[in-house]
Structure formats: C-alpha cells, structure tokens
Amino acid sequence: MPLTPHIEHHFTASETVRDVVIGMADGLTVPFALAAGLSGAAVATRVVVTAGIAEISAGAIAMGLGGYLAARSDAEHYASERRREELETETVPKVESQEITGIFEAYGIAPKDSAPVVAALRLNRKAWVDFMMRFELGLEIPDPKRAMKSALTIGGAYIAGGLIPLLPYMLLGTLAAALKVSVLATLLALLAFGFVKAKFTGSAPIRSALQTLLVGGLAATAAFIIARAIS
C-alpha cells in the first residue's frame, strides 16, 4: 500500500513579518496618539491632518532607516564572525574540532559517535565554518538584499498603519466626528492586526488582538488626556 509522502509546512518569512509588525504597530499607535492628543487640545482639523502627515512621513523615514541600519549591522556582524571562524579553523583546528565535539555532546551524542562527522567536517573547510557559524554562534547567512527590503517593509507598513487613524480627519468636516471615527477605525485595526499577527507567529490570536488593542488604546488615551489638560 503506497504511503502518502510526509510534507512539512514551515513559515519561512519571519523577518518580513517582524518588519511588518514593527512598522504597522508604530504606524497605528503613534499617529493615532498624535491625532487624539491634538483633538483633545481642540485644534483645527487641518492642523491635525498637517501634523499627522508630517509625523507619518518622518516616522516612516526614521523607522525605515532604522531597519536598514539594523540589517546592515547584522550583515557586518556575520561577516566579522565568519572571518574569525575561518582564521580559527586554520590556526587552531584542534580547538575548533573539540568545540564541534562539545556541540554534539550537548545533544547527547558521545565523542566516539561524533568523531566521523568531526573528521568529515575538517576535510571541508567551508562546511566546517558554516557549521560553526550555525551551531556554535547561532548565526544564519544574511540575505544580501535584506537591508533594503527591511527599510521598505517597515516604512511602508508604518505609512499604511498611520493612514488609518488619519483618514477620518481628511474625509470628515468636524473634529468631533473625525475623532470618533478615527478611534473606532483604529481600535478595529489594532484588533485585526493583533489577530493576524498571531496567525503568523503562532501565538494565541485572541490574546494577541487584545494586547495590541490595549497598547494602542493606552497610548492614544494618555496623549488625549495630557493634551486636554494642557489646553
């Protein structure tokens, strides 16, 4: 009887999801808090829109640049550590071989059982260094396009998130009505965002949705109260 082949499904875009989460979370909460705070100060609607657009623009650039620099730093760190491992496998091969044995021992594999694998790795310099990078240092080979992808993803997610609380102020005539719609739209977006994020990360969807709602709601409430008190 033929057996159905076992097919594993693993999510492999964790870095992209992380960038979307970073950009969208800040994009929803910061412009929302700003708009709510300015509404609390009873300024004109056009002031809220102008300030909101300025904040979204500056925030997207700053967040995108931060993502770019972080990804570049990761790539530079990987390259530096790889050069060090290449030097060590050349100058102190016995020490590096003992480190491989130690790694296998951590998984319950005795030295006599791992010896053939250690010997095989020593014959392949690239594989040896790859092994040390992955299992000794826990570092993966970075995507050479990662920095630009991260910048665009975080920046784009920030803009998308920021427009949700700001659009009611652009489309509605009165400040009070815009604030109500903005609050409702943003809270719903926070719930949806937290729920969808949990689907990708494997956490509890309802808990994630409520946590995201709580963080965004507290930020906007604090800004609103402070602005109202000052004004």
Contacts in CASP RR format, 6 or more apart in sequence:
PFRMAT RR
TARGET T0000
AUTHOR 0000-0000-0000
METHOD contacts of the structure
MODEL  1
MPLTPHIEHHFTASETVRDVVIGMADGLTVPFALAAGLSGAAVATRVVVT
AGIAEISAGAIAMGLGGYLAARSDAEHYASERRREELETETVPKVESQEI
TGIFEAYGIAPKDSAPVVAALRLNRKAWVDFMMRFELGLEIPDPKRAMKS
ALTIGGAYIAGGLIPLLPYMLLGTLAAALKVSVLATLLALLAFGFVKAKF
TGSAPIRSALQTLLVGGLAATAAFIIARAIS
11 17 0 8 1.000
11 200 0 8 1.000
15 143 0 8 1.000
15 146 0 8 1.000
15 150 0 8 1.000
16 149 0 8 1.000
16 153 0 8 1.000
17 197 0 8 1.000
17 200 0 8 1.000
17 201 0 8 1.000
19 67 0 8 1.000
19 149 0 8 1.000
19 150 0 8 1.000
19 153 0 8 1.000
19 154 0 8 1.000
19 157 0 8 1.000
20 153 0 8 1.000
20 154 0 8 1.000
20 157 0 8 1.000
21 157 0 8 1.000
21 197 0 8 1.000
22 63 0 8 1.000
22 67 0 8 1.000
22 154 0 8 1.000
22 157 0 8 1.000
23 63 0 8 1.000
23 153 0 8 1.000
23 154 0 8 1.000
23 155 0 8 1.000
23 156 0 8 1.000
23 157 0 8 1.000
23 158 0 8 1.000
23 161 0 8 1.000
24 157 0 8 1.000
24 158 0 8 1.000
24 160 0 8 1.000
24 161 0 8 1.000
24 193 0 8 1.000
25 193 0 8 1.000
25 212 0 8 1.000
25 215 0 8 1.000
26 59 0 8 1.000
26 63 0 8 1.000
26 158 0 8 1.000
27 56 0 8 1.000
27 59 0 8 1.000
27 157 0 8 1.000
27 158 0 8 1.000
27 159 0 8 1.000
27 160 0 8 1.000
27 161 0 8 1.000
27 162 0 8 1.000
28 161 0 8 1.000
28 162 0 8 1.000
28 164 0 8 1.000
28 165 0 8 1.000
28 186 0 8 1.000
28 189 0 8 1.000
28 190 0 8 1.000
28 193 0 8 1.000
28 216 0 8 1.000
29 190 0 8 1.000
29 215 0 8 1.000
29 216 0 8 1.000
29 217 0 8 1.000
29 219 0 8 1.000
29 220 0 8 1.000
30 55 0 8 1.000
30 59 0 8 1.000
30 162 0 8 1.000
30 219 0 8 1.000
31 52 0 8 1.000
31 55 0 8 1.000
31 56 0 8 1.000
31 161 0 8 1.000
31 162 0 8 1.000
31 165 0 8 1.000
31 166 0 8 1.000
32 162 0 8 1.000
32 164 0 8 1.000
32 165 0 8 1.000
32 182 0 8 1.000
32 186 0 8 1.000
32 216 0 8 1.000
32 217 0 8 1.000
32 219 0 8 1.000
32 220 0 8 1.000
33 216 0 8 1.000
33 219 0 8 1.000
33 220 0 8 1.000
33 222 0 8 1.000
33 223 0 8 1.000
33 224 0 8 1.000
34 51 0 8 1.000
34 52 0 8 1.000
34 55 0 8 1.000
34 223 0 8 1.000
35 48 0 8 1.000
35 51 0 8 1.000
35 52 0 8 1.000
35 165 0 8 1.000
35 166 0 8 1.000
35 169 0 8 1.000
35 179 0 8 1.000
35 182 0 8 1.000
36 165 0 8 1.000
36 179 0 8 1.000
36 182 0 8 1.000
36 183 0 8 1.000
36 220 0 8 1.000
36 221 0 8 1.000
36 223 0 8 1.000
36 224 0 8 1.000
36 227 0 8 1.000
37 220 0 8 1.000
37 223 0 8 1.000
37 224 0 8 1.000
37 226 0 8 1.000
37 227 0 8 1.000
37 228 0 8 1.000
38 47 0 8 1.000
38 48 0 8 1.000
38 51 0 8 1.000
38 227 0 8 1.000
39 48 0 8 1.000
39 175 0 8 1.000
39 178 0 8 1.000
39 179 0 8 1.000
39 182 0 8 1.000
39 224 0 8 1.000
39 227 0 8 1.000
40 179 0 8 1.000
40 224 0 8 1.000
40 227 0 8 1.000
40 228 0 8 1.000
40 231 0 8 1.000
41 227 0 8 1.000
41 228 0 8 1.000
41 230 0 8 1.000
41 231 0 8 1.000
42 175 0 8 1.000
42 231 0 8 1.000
43 175 0 8 1.000
44 175 0 8 1.000
45 169 0 8 1.000
45 172 0 8 1.000
45 173 0 8 1.000
45 174 0 8 1.000
45 175 0 8 1.000
45 178 0 8 1.000
48 166 0 8 1.000
48 169 0 8 1.000
48 175 0 8 1.000
48 178 0 8 1.000
49 166 0 8 1.000
49 169 0 8 1.000
49 170 0 8 1.000
52 166 0 8 1.000
53 166 0 8 1.000
56 158 0 8 1.000
56 159 0 8 1.000
56 162 0 8 1.000
56 163 0 8 1.000
56 166 0 8 1.000
59 155 0 8 1.000
59 158 0 8 1.000
60 155 0 8 1.000
60 156 0 8 1.000
60 158 0 8 1.000
60 159 0 8 1.000
61 155 0 8 1.000
63 154 0 8 1.000
63 155 0 8 1.000
63 158 0 8 1.000
64 150 0 8 1.000
64 151 0 8 1.000
64 152 0 8 1.000
64 154 0 8 1.000
64 155 0 8 1.000
64 158 0 8 1.000
65 151 0 8 1.000
66 151 0 8 1.000
66 154 0 8 1.000
67 147 0 8 1.000
67 150 0 8 1.000
67 151 0 8 1.000
67 154 0 8 1.000
68 147 0 8 1.000
68 148 0 8 1.000
68 150 0 8 1.000
68 151 0 8 1.000
69 147 0 8 1.000
70 150 0 8 1.000
71 142 0 8 1.000
71 146 0 8 1.000
71 147 0 8 1.000
71 149 0 8 1.000
71 150 0 8 1.000
71 151 0 8 1.000
72 147 0 8 1.000
74 142 0 8 1.000
74 146 0 8 1.000
75 142 0 8 1.000
75 144 0 8 1.000
75 146 0 8 1.000
75 147 0 8 1.000
77 139 0 8 1.000
78 133 0 8 1.000
78 139 0 8 1.000
78 140 0 8 1.000
78 141 0 8 1.000
78 142 0 8 1.000
81 133 0 8 1.000
81 137 0 8 1.000
81 139 0 8 1.000
82 129 0 8 1.000
82 133 0 8 1.000
85 96 0 8 1.000
85 129 0 8 1.000
85 132 0 8 1.000
85 133 0 8 1.000
85 136 0 8 1.000
85 137 0 8 1.000
86 125 0 8 1.000
86 129 0 8 1.000
88 95 0 8 1.000
88 96 0 8 1.000
89 96 0 8 1.000
89 125 0 8 1.000
89 128 0 8 1.000
89 129 0 8 1.000
89 132 0 8 1.000
93 122 0 8 1.000
96 128 0 8 1.000
96 132 0 8 1.000
97 118 0 8 1.000
97 122 0 8 1.000
99 132 0 8 1.000
99 136 0 8 1.000
100 114 0 8 1.000
100 117 0 8 1.000
100 118 0 8 1.000
100 121 0 8 1.000
100 131 0 8 1.000
100 132 0 8 1.000
101 111 0 8 1.000
101 114 0 8 1.000
101 115 0 8 1.000
101 118 0 8 1.000
102 111 0 8 1.000
103 135 0 8 1.000
103 136 0 8 1.000
104 111 0 8 1.000
104 113 0 8 1.000
104 114 0 8 1.000
104 117 0 8 1.000
104 118 0 8 1.000
105 111 0 8 1.000
105 114 0 8 1.000
121 127 0 8 1.000
121 128 0 8 1.000
121 131 0 8 1.000
122 128 0 8 1.000
133 139 0 8 1.000
133 141 0 8 1.000
134 140 0 8 1.000
143 149 0 8 1.000
161 189 0 8 1.000
164 185 0 8 1.000
164 186 0 8 1.000
164 189 0 8 1.000
165 182 0 8 1.000
165 185 0 8 1.000
165 186 0 8 1.000
166 182 0 8 1.000
167 182 0 8 1.000
167 185 0 8 1.000
168 177 0 8 1.000
168 178 0 8 1.000
168 179 0 8 1.000
168 181 0 8 1.000
168 182 0 8 1.000
168 185 0 8 1.000
169 175 0 8 1.000
169 178 0 8 1.000
169 182 0 8 1.000
171 178 0 8 1.000
172 178 0 8 1.000
172 181 0 8 1.000
183 220 0 8 1.000
186 216 0 8 1.000
186 220 0 8 1.000
187 213 0 8 1.000
187 217 0 8 1.000
190 209 0 8 1.000
190 212 0 8 1.000
190 213 0 8 1.000
190 215 0 8 1.000
190 216 0 8 1.000
190 217 0 8 1.000
191 209 0 8 1.000
191 210 0 8 1.000
191 212 0 8 1.000
191 213 0 8 1.000
192 209 0 8 1.000
193 209 0 8 1.000
193 212 0 8 1.000
194 205 0 8 1.000
194 208 0 8 1.000
194 209 0 8 1.000
194 211 0 8 1.000
194 212 0 8 1.000
194 213 0 8 1.000
195 205 0 8 1.000
195 206 0 8 1.000
195 208 0 8 1.000
195 209 0 8 1.000
197 203 0 8 1.000
197 208 0 8 1.000
197 212 0 8 1.000
198 204 0 8 1.000
198 205 0 8 1.000
198 207 0 8 1.000
198 208 0 8 1.000
198 209 0 8 1.000
199 205 0 8 1.000
201 208 0 8 1.000
END
